[in-house]
Amino acid sequence: MLPEGTDILTFAEHAGKPPDIGSTLADASRQAVTLGHLKDRYLTTSTRLDL
């Protein structure tokens, strides 16, 4: 049985004893994402890509 949050490759690479990965997505605190935030991130990213 795989530990929660561990993929098969990581499990196999560590001989069935994967390292502690800290908090999982379910345990991590979440913040609300708004369309305005997504738009700002998109514009910031797209302006850096323009050459």
Number of C-alpha atoms within 10 A of each C-alpha: 5 11 11 7 12 14 11 13 11 13 15 11 10 10 9 14 12 17 10 7 8 9 10 11 9 8 8 9 8 8 6 5 8 9 8 9 11 11 11 12 11 11 12 11 11 10 9 8 8 6 4
